[in-house]
Amino acid sequence: MIRLPSLAMLLSVMTTIAGAGLVRAQEAARPFYQGKVIQVLSPYDGGGIYPQLAQALANYLPKYIPGRPSAVPQFMPGAGGMKMANYMQRIAPKDGTVIALLFDGTPSAQLLYADQGVNYNVDEFIPLGTVTRGDTSVVIVRADSPVKTIADVTRQEVVVGGAAAGAGNVVVPRGLNFALGTKFRVLTGYPTMGSILLAMEQREVDATVINWSNLSQLKPDWIAGHKLRVLAQVGVERHKDLPDVPLLLDLTNDDRTRQALRLISANSMSGKGFVTTPGVPDERVDSLRKGFMAVMHDPEFVELMTKQKVDLDPQPPAFLADIFRQILSTDPQIVKAVRTATDKQ
């Protein structure tokens, strides 16, 4: 009687074959990366979580890439992350030597500002993974402001410091004006989050929208000293530090308004995602993805993230790709309504 192989044996053989294939792919990338320099791009310079993450990845990535290339951070601020995204799509080498930490608002900006300098398609970027599962941003005002809730902003003008089209500190307040009838007046042109926070200190502006972990890094004394007030959270779930502060999605029960608020909240869904350019050969993509995830679990890197108060919860490439698809599949009528409303301000 012919004895057929067991299921366990078949699975073992398949696993061995897959593992051998991965090793071969890694080895195929080795000669390319030997002597190369990988650029790790950040959409912001100065202080804050974006340049810190780019610097950290550049420090730890080389030892996990076959051929042990070197890596350097490159800071490319401009237009709320749009300048860097355009560079990745149109100019950067498509060979696996350039990776980027996308600004969280890059996917939604592709929809909302398609005719205002967008020359990229995030769906064509190759995702490597994310640092977190999703970031919580917050709408903050100075503690001496008479405004205590989002509802108060429907009755009183609040001046917001913002970067440029596509940045959360522009999309969120203008979107809230459309969706909820608030009276935020956005002043754009601030090059960094640090410059916006300085403008708040100097009373040039009353408020802004900022990632909570970024705020914790840049101004821990503001939080500890109660020098600010958090009006709302921007994201899909409440941050553990802010259990009593409402999400934007909690502020209405109307379906169309919630769809608009979900688009506005898209900036907080990406979880600090890293990508490489379109067109990179598969074996180099495999090496970059494996190297990225190895860094995310490197004990020294984990310790650094803890010190920098980053809520490390790395997610695989498929997670980031799915976020891109969710955002880009937003009802075109909702996109048009939000875009029209924000363009009028």
C-alpha positions as CSV (number, residue, x, y, z in Angstrom):
1,M,0.0,0.0,0.0
2,I,1.3,3.4,-0.9
3,R,1.5,5.6,2.2
4,L,0.7,9.3,1.6
5,P,2.6,12.0,3.5
6,S,0.9,13.5,6.5
7,L,-0.5,17.0,6.6
8,A,2.1,17.9,9.1
9,M,4.9,16.6,6.9
10,L,3.5,18.6,3.9
11,L,3.3,21.8,6.0
12,S,6.9,21.3,7.2
13,V,8.1,20.9,3.6
14,M,6.2,24.0,2.4
15,T,7.6,26.0,5.3
16,T,11.1,24.9,4.5
17,I,10.7,25.8,0.8
18,A,9.2,29.2,1.8
19,G,12.1,29.9,4.2
20,A,14.6,28.9,1.6
21,G,13.0,31.3,-0.9
22,L,13.2,34.1,1.6
23,V,16.9,33.4,2.3
24,R,17.6,33.4,-1.4
25,A,15.7,36.7,-1.8
26,Q,17.8,38.2,1.0
27,E,21.0,37.0,-0.5
28,A,20.0,38.4,-3.9
29,A,19.8,41.8,-2.3
30,R,23.2,41.6,-0.6
31,P,25.5,42.6,-3.4
32,F,23.2,45.5,-4.3
33,Y,23.3,47.0,-0.8
34,Q,27.0,46.6,-0.2
35,G,28.5,50.1,-0.1
36,K,25.2,51.8,-0.7
37,V,23.6,54.6,1.4
38,I,20.0,54.4,2.3
39,Q,18.2,57.7,2.7
40,V,15.5,57.8,5.4
41,L,13.3,60.8,4.7
42,S,11.3,62.8,7.2
43,P,8.6,65.3,6.2
44,Y,9.7,67.6,9.1
45,D,12.9,68.8,10.6
46,G,13.7,70.3,14.0
47,G,12.2,68.6,17.1
48,G,9.3,66.2,17.2
49,I,8.4,62.7,16.4
50,Y,9.0,62.6,12.7
51,P,12.7,63.6,12.6
52,Q,13.3,61.5,15.7
53,L,11.8,58.4,14.1
54,A,13.7,59.0,10.9
55,Q,17.0,59.4,12.8
56,A,16.3,56.3,14.9
57,L,15.5,54.1,11.9
58,A,18.7,55.3,10.1
59,N,20.7,54.4,13.1
60,Y,19.4,50.9,13.5
61,L,18.4,49.7,10.1
62,P,21.8,49.0,8.4
63,K,22.6,46.0,10.6
64,Y,19.5,44.3,9.5
65,I,19.9,44.8,5.8
66,P,22.0,42.3,3.7
67,G,25.3,43.9,2.7
68,R,25.3,46.2,5.7
69,P,24.7,49.6,3.8
70,S,24.9,52.8,5.7
71,A,21.8,55.0,6.3
72,V,21.4,58.7,6.8
73,P,18.3,60.7,7.8
74,Q,17.2,63.4,5.3
75,F,14.8,66.1,6.4
76,M,12.5,67.4,3.6
77,P,9.9,69.8,5.2
78,G,7.4,71.6,3.0
79,A,3.7,71.9,2.3
80,G,2.6,69.6,5.1
81,G,4.5,66.5,3.9
82,M,3.5,67.1,0.2
83,K,7.0,68.1,-0.9
84,M,8.5,64.9,0.3
85,A,5.7,62.7,-1.1
86,N,6.0,64.3,-4.5
87,Y,9.8,63.7,-4.3
88,M,9.2,60.0,-3.5
89,Q,6.9,59.6,-6.5
90,R,8.6,61.8,-9.2
91,I,12.3,62.2,-8.4
92,A,13.7,59.7,-5.8
93,P,15.6,56.7,-7.2
94,K,13.4,53.7,-7.5
95,D,16.0,51.2,-6.4
96,G,15.4,50.7,-2.7
97,T,17.9,53.3,-1.5
98,V,15.2,55.8,-0.4
99,I,12.5,55.2,2.2
100,A,10.3,57.7,3.9
101,L,8.2,58.2,7.0
102,L,5.0,59.5,5.4
103,F,3.2,62.4,7.1
104,D,0.0,61.1,8.5
105,G,-2.1,63.5,6.4
106,T,-0.5,62.4,3.0
107,P,-3.3,60.0,2.0
108,S,-6.2,62.3,2.7
109,A,-4.3,65.3,1.1
110,Q,-4.3,63.3,-2.1
111,L,-8.1,63.5,-2.1
112,L,-8.6,66.9,-0.6
113,Y,-5.9,68.8,-2.4
114,A,-5.6,67.0,-5.7
115,D,-5.4,70.2,-7.6
116,Q,-3.1,72.0,-5.2
117,G,0.3,70.5,-5.8
118,V,-0.3,66.8,-5.3
119,N,1.9,64.8,-7.6
120,Y,1.9,61.5,-5.9
121,N,-0.4,58.4,-5.4
122,V,0.1,56.7,-2.0
123,D,-1.4,53.6,-3.5
124,E,1.8,53.3,-5.6
125,F,4.2,53.6,-2.7
126,I,5.4,50.3,-1.3
127,P,4.6,50.0,2.4
128,L,7.2,48.6,4.8
129,G,5.2,48.8,8.0
130,T,4.2,51.2,10.7
131,V,5.6,52.2,14.1
132,T,2.2,52.3,15.8
133,R,-1.3,51.0,15.2
134,G,-2.6,54.6,14.8
135,D,-1.9,57.9,16.3
136,T,-4.2,60.1,18.4
137,S,-4.1,63.8,17.6
138,V,-5.7,66.4,19.7
139,V,-7.3,69.8,19.3
140,I,-5.7,72.0,22.0
141,V,-6.1,75.6,23.1
142,R,-4.2,77.6,25.7
143,A,-5.5,77.1,29.2
144,D,-6.3,80.9,29.5
145,S,-8.7,80.6,26.5
146,P,-12.4,81.0,27.4
147,V,-13.1,78.1,25.1
148,K,-13.7,74.8,26.9
149,T,-15.4,72.6,24.4
150,I,-15.8,72.3,20.6
151,A,-19.4,73.6,21.1
152,D,-17.9,76.8,22.4
153,V,-16.0,77.3,19.1
154,T,-19.4,77.4,17.3
155,R,-20.0,80.7,19.2
156,Q,-16.5,82.2,19.4
157,E,-13.7,82.6,16.9
158,V,-10.5,80.7,17.7
159,V,-7.2,81.3,15.8
160,V,-5.4,78.1,14.9
161,G,-1.7,77.8,13.9
162,G,-1.2,75.5,10.9
163,A,1.4,74.3,8.4
164,A,-0.1,74.0,4.9
165,A,-2.8,72.2,2.9
166,G,-2.9,68.5,3.9
167,A,-1.5,69.1,7.4
168,G,-3.8,67.9,10.2
169,N,-3.6,71.3,11.8
170,V,-5.2,72.7,8.7
171,V,-7.6,69.9,7.6
172,V,-9.1,69.4,11.0
173,P,-10.1,72.9,12.0
174,R,-11.3,73.8,8.5
175,G,-13.2,70.5,8.3
176,L,-14.8,71.1,11.6
177,N,-16.0,74.5,10.4
178,F,-17.8,72.6,7.6
179,A,-19.1,69.7,9.5
180,L,-20.0,71.2,12.9
181,G,-20.2,74.9,12.2
182,T,-17.2,75.9,14.3
183,K,-15.4,79.3,13.9
184,F,-11.8,78.3,13.7
185,R,-9.6,80.7,11.7
186,V,-6.5,79.0,10.4
187,L,-3.2,80.9,10.0
188,T,-1.0,78.8,7.7
189,G,2.7,79.0,6.9
190,Y,4.3,77.8,10.1
191,P,7.3,75.5,9.0
192,T,7.4,73.3,12.0
193,M,5.3,72.2,14.9
194,G,7.8,73.9,17.2
195,S,7.1,77.2,15.5
196,I,3.4,76.7,16.0
197,L,3.8,76.0,19.7
198,L,6.0,79.1,20.0
199,A,3.3,81.1,18.3
200,M,0.8,79.8,20.9
201,E,3.2,80.9,23.7
202,Q,3.5,84.3,22.1
203,R,-0.3,84.5,21.7
204,E,-0.1,84.8,17.9
205,V,-2.5,81.9,17.8
206,D,-4.9,80.3,20.3
207,A,-4.8,76.7,19.3
208,T,-3.5,74.0,17.0
209,V,-3.9,70.3,16.3
210,I,-1.0,68.1,17.2
211,N,-0.2,64.4,17.7
212,W,-0.5,63.5,21.4
213,S,2.8,61.7,21.6
214,N,4.5,64.6,19.8
215,L,3.1,67.0,22.3
216,S,4.3,64.8,25.1
217,Q,7.8,65.0,23.7
218,L,7.9,68.7,22.8
219,K,5.9,70.2,25.7
220,P,5.6,67.8,28.7
221,D,5.6,70.8,31.0
222,W,2.5,72.1,29.3
223,I,0.7,68.9,30.1
224,A,2.0,68.5,33.6
225,G,1.4,72.2,34.4
226,H,-2.1,72.3,32.8
227,K,-1.1,75.0,30.4
228,L,-3.4,73.8,27.7
229,R,-6.9,72.4,27.3
230,V,-7.7,69.4,25.1
231,L,-11.0,70.0,23.3
232,A,-11.2,66.8,21.3
233,Q,-9.3,63.8,20.0
234,V,-8.8,63.0,16.4
235,G,-8.7,59.3,15.6
236,V,-10.7,56.1,15.8
237,E,-10.3,55.3,19.5
238,R,-9.6,57.4,22.6
239,H,-6.0,57.5,23.9
240,K,-5.5,55.8,27.3
241,D,-4.2,59.2,28.7
242,L,-7.4,61.0,27.7
243,P,-10.4,58.7,28.6
244,D,-12.8,61.7,29.2
245,V,-12.0,63.7,26.1
246,P,-14.4,63.1,23.2
247,L,-13.4,61.9,19.7
248,L,-14.6,64.0,16.8
249,L,-16.7,61.0,15.8
250,D,-18.5,61.3,19.2
251,L,-19.7,64.8,18.4
252,T,-22.6,63.8,16.0
253,N,-25.0,61.0,15.2
254,D,-25.7,62.2,11.7
255,D,-24.3,59.7,9.1
256,R,-23.1,62.2,6.5
257,T,-21.5,64.3,9.2
258,R,-19.7,61.3,10.6
259,Q,-18.4,60.4,7.2
260,A,-17.0,63.8,6.8
261,L,-15.5,63.6,10.3
262,R,-14.0,60.2,9.5
263,L,-12.2,61.7,6.5
264,I,-11.0,64.6,8.6
265,S,-9.7,62.0,11.2
266,A,-7.9,60.0,8.5
267,N,-4.6,61.7,9.5
268,S,-4.6,59.7,12.7
269,M,-5.1,56.3,11.1
270,S,-1.7,55.7,9.4
271,G,0.4,55.0,12.6
272,K,3.6,56.6,11.4
273,G,4.0,54.5,8.3
274,F,7.3,54.0,6.4
275,V,7.3,53.3,2.6
276,T,9.7,53.0,-0.2
277,T,9.3,54.2,-3.8
278,P,7.3,52.5,-6.6
279,G,9.3,50.1,-8.7
280,V,11.7,48.6,-6.2
281,P,12.7,45.0,-7.1
282,D,10.9,42.4,-4.9
283,E,14.0,41.0,-3.3
284,R,15.0,44.5,-2.1
285,V,11.5,45.1,-0.8
286,D,11.7,41.9,1.1
287,S,15.0,43.0,2.7
288,L,13.6,46.4,3.6
289,R,10.5,45.0,5.1
290,K,12.3,42.3,7.1
291,G,14.9,44.9,8.3
292,F,12.2,47.4,9.3
293,M,10.3,44.9,11.4
294,A,13.6,43.7,13.0
295,V,14.3,47.3,14.0
296,M,10.9,47.6,15.6
297,H,11.7,44.6,17.9
298,D,15.4,45.6,18.5
299,P,15.7,45.9,22.3
300,E,17.8,49.1,22.1
301,F,15.3,50.6,19.7
302,V,12.3,49.6,21.9
303,E,14.1,51.2,24.9
304,L,14.7,54.4,22.9
305,M,11.0,54.6,21.9
306,T,10.0,54.2,25.5
307,K,12.2,57.1,26.5
308,Q,10.8,59.2,23.7
309,K,7.2,58.3,24.8
310,V,6.3,56.7,21.5
311,D,3.5,54.2,21.8
312,L,5.3,51.5,19.9
313,D,2.9,48.9,18.3
314,P,4.4,48.0,14.9
315,Q,2.1,46.8,12.2
316,P,3.0,44.9,9.0
317,P,2.9,46.3,5.4
318,A,-0.7,45.0,4.8
319,F,-2.0,47.1,7.7
320,L,-0.7,50.3,6.0
321,A,-1.8,49.3,2.6
322,D,-5.3,48.7,4.0
323,I,-5.4,52.2,5.6
324,F,-4.5,53.7,2.2
325,R,-7.3,51.8,0.6
326,Q,-9.8,52.8,3.3
327,I,-9.0,56.5,2.9
328,L,-8.8,56.5,-0.9
329,S,-12.2,54.7,-1.1
330,T,-14.0,57.6,0.7
331,D,-17.3,58.5,-1.0
332,P,-16.4,61.1,-3.7
333,Q,-19.4,63.2,-2.8
334,I,-18.1,63.5,0.8
335,V,-14.6,64.3,-0.5
336,K,-16.0,67.0,-2.8
337,A,-18.1,68.5,0.0
338,V,-15.2,68.7,2.5
339,R,-12.8,69.9,-0.2
340,T,-15.2,72.6,-1.3
341,A,-15.8,73.8,2.2
342,T,-12.2,73.9,3.2
343,D,-11.1,75.6,0.0
344,K,-13.4,78.5,0.8
345,Q,-11.5,79.4,3.9
